[in-house]
Amino acid sequence: MSNLINSQINRINNDTSSVSALNAKPGDSQLGQDSFLTLLVEQLKNQDPTNPSDSAQMAVQLAQFTQVEQLSKLNDGIEGLNATQQSTSAGLINTMAASLSGKEVKIAKESFLYEGGEKTINFNVDSRATDVTIEITNRAGQVVAEIEAGSMPAGDQSFTWNGSTNNGLPLPSGEYGVKISAKDGDARVRASHFIQGKIESLKYDPQGVLLKVNGEFINMANVLEIIG
């Protein structure tokens, strides 16, 4: 009897290996649904009549496999939906960006392009401020000019800078950083710099849609307001 059982076990193992080889695909590391069902049928056909497989255990295994298969399909569906949503969002953004050409916009930016002469510095103050200070820095982060702009009401403000250092020396053209500090008495008031101008052109970049405003390209995500 022992030899008969061992013979049946060897036969099942051989059949299982053959079926796995037939159903496997290059690069496959997981058992597919078809392969699983084929192996199940082969196991039933070749089981030892004197020691049949536990039907309850096989039912549990089949149920577990079915759950895994359903979860895998659900995950594939979610990934497909996400890809569709991303593609749709990108298309809407690109369409909207194309319609912005020629529009006047306000863009949040911590620097500005200086081209000589006087320069209008735009900023927003959240609430009334009794003291507003404008710091202008070079590429090295050094303060080259510090301007006391005085008191300002809440809202968008502007200040005309003469392009000179605190010592009255003219600064060369280039990119300069700007920091707006505001206080109402001893309390700090939130203030931020922005640039304003017409969108001259746009281009698509891996980082997003770039808008050309006042001669420089800026990410569309920094747009604060479309004025008209």
Secondary structure by P-SEA (a helix, b strand, c coil): caaaaaaaaaaaaaaaaaaaaaacccccccccaaaaaaaaaaaaacccccccccaaaaaaaaaaaaaaaaaaaaaaaaaaaaaaaaaaaaaaaaaaaaaaccccccccccbbbbcccbbbbbbcccccccbbbbbbbccccccccccccccccccbbbbbbcccccccccccccbbbbbbbbbcccbbbbbbbbbbbcccccccccccbbbbcccbbbbccccccccc
